[in-house]
Amino acid sequence: MEEKPRHSVAVYGRKQLVMEGVKQVESFDESEIVLETNMGMLVLKGEGLNITQLSKDTGSLAAEGNFNSFQYTENKAKGVSKGILKRIFK
């Protein structure tokens, strides 16, 4: 029986986030964090976002700020959709 990779997201009061299953941080600034997780790409949006802890060995991440939205996308669309949307909305 194949074991699925662990992935979890916990948000506390929209101010603190703890996550498992992070493969890589693609980009981040105080309004958006883009992560590659074992369940697809994840875009976190908000204000004053800050990554407080990251362990690539365990795949865990902690962040703080005012979180407004979370959006998962498929891994295969990682570079294509974001590039097209950026060009359209500039």
C-alpha angles and dihedrals in degrees: 000000000000116000115225118228114260117252127172138157124197122184122191116202092329086282104085130040130190119186141178127196098050114153100176144347106237096186141333143185133155093284103039140027118191116197136180107220132177087257096052136279115328125199117198116194131189144098130295092007117179131174105227100177135016129174116180090185094061097024093236127142134181124193139171137201135085106312116206105169146005122201128183121204132178119269093237092061092051101114102019104057097042092050093049094047092049091054093047096049099042 
